[in-house]
C-alpha cells in the first residue's frame, strides 16, 4: 500500500451519475494510507476558455478566476463524495497530514489549501499553460506524495512520455516542469460493472 497519493479527478467526471461508486471501486484497487483528491474545473473552465477566445481577457487575472472556480467544483464534490473529508484552508491540510484520523484517510483538497494568489503568485505560469493537472502536481510535491494519478474521462496511454501527453492535450504544458520527482500515472476512470454469478 502506498503511503500517500494525490489524485486529480477530471472535472468532466462530475457529470457521471455513477461517479462515487466508480471512484470507490478504483480506490479499492489502488489503496493508500492517505489520499488527497483534487477536482478539476471541467465544463465550467471550458466556458471560461470560450469567453477568453471571444474577448481576449487578461491572462493572469483569468488564471486566478479559474483557480477560484476549482473551489466551486470542490464544493460540489464535497456533496457527491461524502467519504472524503473536505479541506479548504492551509491549517486544515496541515492537520490532516499530521493526524489523518482514519486508515485509510481520504481528503478532498481545495486549491485554497496550497495555491493562493497572495502567497504563491509565481509558482506556476499564470495562463492557459497551467490547468488543474499542474495544480494537482503542485500539491503532490508539497505534501511529498508517493505518486500522482490523473483520472480522466479520456483514454491515457500509461507508457506515453509526458511530452507526448502534453502535445496531445491530455496534460497541460506546465505539467512536466511542475511534477518534479513525483511518480505519475494517468488513466481513464472506467465504469467497473459488478460481477454476476453464472447459474
C-alpha positions as CSV (number, residue, x, y, z in Angstrom):
1,X,0.0,0.0,0.0
2,X,1.3,3.5,-0.9
3,X,1.8,5.9,2.0
4,X,0.4,9.0,0.3
5,X,-1.1,9.7,-3.1
6,X,-2.7,12.6,-4.8
7,X,-5.5,12.0,-7.3
8,X,-6.7,14.7,-9.7
9,X,-10.2,13.9,-10.9
10,X,-11.2,15.4,-14.2
11,X,-14.0,17.9,-13.7
12,X,-16.0,16.5,-16.6
13,X,-16.3,13.3,-14.5
14,X,-18.7,15.2,-12.1
15,X,-21.3,14.7,-14.8
16,X,-21.2,10.9,-14.3
17,X,-24.1,9.5,-12.3
18,X,-22.0,6.6,-11.0
19,X,-19.0,8.8,-10.0
20,X,-19.0,7.9,-6.3
21,X,-19.2,4.2,-7.0
22,X,-16.7,4.2,-9.8
23,X,-14.2,6.2,-7.7
24,X,-14.7,3.9,-4.7
25,X,-14.0,0.9,-7.0
26,X,-10.9,2.5,-8.3
27,X,-9.6,3.3,-4.8
28,X,-10.2,-0.3,-3.6
29,X,-7.8,-1.4,-6.3
30,X,-5.2,1.4,-5.7
31,X,-5.2,1.9,-1.9
32,X,-3.0,4.4,0.0
33,X,-2.9,5.3,3.7
34,X,-3.6,8.9,2.7
35,X,-5.4,10.0,-0.5
36,X,-5.7,13.7,-1.3
37,X,-8.2,14.4,-4.1
38,X,-8.2,17.5,-6.3
39,X,-11.1,18.1,-8.7
40,X,-10.6,19.9,-12.0
41,X,-12.9,22.6,-13.3
42,X,-14.4,20.7,-16.2
43,X,-17.1,22.4,-18.3
44,X,-17.0,25.5,-16.1
45,X,-13.5,26.2,-17.2
46,X,-14.3,25.3,-20.8
47,X,-16.9,28.1,-20.7
48,X,-14.3,30.5,-19.5
49,X,-12.0,29.4,-22.3
50,X,-14.7,30.2,-24.8
51,X,-15.2,33.7,-23.2
52,X,-11.5,34.3,-23.5
53,X,-11.5,33.3,-27.2
54,X,-14.0,36.0,-27.8
55,X,-12.9,38.8,-25.5
56,X,-9.1,38.1,-25.1
57,X,-9.1,38.7,-21.4
58,X,-6.1,39.4,-19.1
59,X,-4.3,36.0,-18.8
60,X,-3.1,36.4,-15.2
61,X,-6.5,37.5,-13.9
62,X,-8.2,34.8,-15.8
63,X,-5.9,32.2,-14.4
64,X,-6.9,33.1,-10.8
65,X,-10.6,33.2,-11.7
66,X,-10.2,29.6,-12.9
67,X,-8.4,28.7,-9.6
68,X,-11.4,30.2,-7.8
69,X,-13.8,28.1,-9.9
70,X,-11.9,25.0,-8.9
71,X,-13.1,25.8,-5.4
72,X,-16.7,25.7,-6.8
73,X,-16.1,22.2,-8.1
74,X,-14.5,21.3,-4.7
75,X,-17.8,22.3,-3.0
76,X,-19.8,20.3,-5.5
77,X,-17.5,17.3,-5.0
78,X,-17.9,17.6,-1.2
79,X,-21.6,16.9,-1.6
80,X,-21.1,14.0,-4.0
81,X,-18.2,12.2,-2.3
82,X,-19.2,12.0,1.4
83,X,-16.4,9.6,2.3
84,X,-13.8,12.3,1.7
85,X,-13.0,14.9,4.4
86,X,-13.2,18.4,2.8
87,X,-10.2,20.6,3.4
88,X,-10.4,24.3,2.3
89,X,-7.6,26.2,4.1
90,X,-3.9,25.6,4.8
91,X,-4.4,24.8,8.5
92,X,-6.9,22.0,7.7
93,X,-4.5,20.5,5.3
94,X,-1.6,20.6,7.8
95,X,-3.8,19.0,10.5
96,X,-4.9,16.2,8.1
97,X,-1.3,15.5,7.1
98,X,-0.2,15.3,10.7
99,X,-3.2,13.4,12.0
100,X,-5.2,11.7,9.2
101,X,-7.5,10.0,11.8
102,X,-8.9,7.3,9.5
103,X,-6.9,4.5,7.9
104,X,-7.1,4.8,5.0
105,X,-7.7,8.6,5.2
106,X,-9.2,10.4,2.3
107,X,-9.4,14.1,1.9
108,X,-10.9,16.4,-0.8
109,X,-8.5,19.3,-1.1
110,X,-9.3,22.7,-2.4
111,X,-6.6,24.7,-4.1
112,X,-7.1,27.3,-1.4
113,X,-5.1,25.0,0.9
114,X,-1.9,25.2,-1.0
115,X,-2.1,27.6,-4.0
116,X,-3.2,31.2,-3.4
117,X,-2.6,34.4,-5.3
118,X,-1.5,36.3,-2.2
119,X,1.1,33.6,-1.2
120,X,2.2,31.7,-4.3
121,X,1.7,34.1,-7.2
122,X,4.6,32.9,-9.4
123,X,4.9,29.2,-8.6
124,X,3.1,28.2,-11.8
125,X,2.6,30.0,-15.2
126,X,-0.5,32.2,-14.9
127,X,-2.0,31.5,-18.2
128,X,-3.7,28.6,-20.1
129,X,-0.4,26.5,-20.0
130,X,-1.4,25.7,-16.4
131,X,-4.5,23.6,-15.7
132,X,-5.7,21.6,-12.7
133,X,-3.2,18.9,-13.8
134,X,-0.3,21.1,-12.8
135,X,-2.1,22.4,-9.7
136,X,-2.5,18.7,-8.5
137,X,1.2,18.1,-9.3
138,X,2.0,21.1,-7.1
139,X,0.0,19.6,-4.2
140,X,1.8,16.2,-4.7
141,X,5.2,17.9,-4.4
142,X,4.1,20.0,-1.4
143,X,2.9,17.0,0.6
144,X,5.7,14.6,-0.5
145,X,3.2,12.2,-2.2
146,X,4.5,8.9,-3.4
147,X,2.5,9.2,-6.6
148,X,0.1,11.4,-8.5
149,X,-2.7,9.9,-10.5
150,X,-4.7,11.8,-13.1
151,X,-8.1,10.2,-13.5
152,X,-9.7,11.4,-16.8
153,X,-12.7,10.8,-19.0
154,X,-10.4,10.0,-21.9
155,X,-8.0,7.1,-22.5
156,X,-4.5,7.7,-21.4
157,X,-1.5,5.5,-22.5
158,X,0.4,4.8,-19.3
159,X,3.6,4.2,-21.2
160,X,3.5,7.5,-23.1
161,X,6.1,10.1,-22.2
162,X,4.7,13.3,-20.6
163,X,5.8,15.4,-23.5
164,X,3.6,13.4,-25.9
165,X,0.7,13.6,-23.5
166,X,1.2,17.4,-23.4
167,X,1.3,17.6,-27.2
168,X,-1.9,15.6,-27.4
169,X,-3.6,18.0,-24.9
170,X,-4.1,15.3,-22.3
171,X,-1.9,17.1,-19.7
172,X,-1.0,20.8,-19.7
173,X,2.2,22.4,-20.9
174,X,3.4,23.2,-17.4
175,X,2.9,19.7,-16.0
176,X,6.3,18.2,-16.7
177,X,8.2,21.0,-15.0
178,X,5.8,21.0,-12.0
179,X,5.8,17.3,-11.5
180,X,9.4,17.1,-10.4
181,X,10.4,13.7,-8.9
182,X,6.8,12.6,-8.0
183,X,5.8,9.3,-9.6
184,X,3.0,9.9,-12.1
185,X,0.4,7.8,-13.9
186,X,-2.7,8.8,-15.9
187,X,-5.7,6.7,-16.8
188,X,-9.4,6.8,-17.7
189,X,-11.8,6.3,-14.8
190,X,-13.8,3.4,-16.3
191,X,-17.2,2.1,-15.2
192,X,-16.5,-1.1,-13.2
193,X,-19.6,-3.3,-13.5
194,X,-20.3,-5.7,-10.7
195,X,-19.5,-9.4,-11.5
196,X,-22.5,-11.6,-12.0
197,X,-22.6,-15.2,-10.9
198,X,-23.5,-17.8,-13.6
199,X,-26.4,-20.0,-12.6
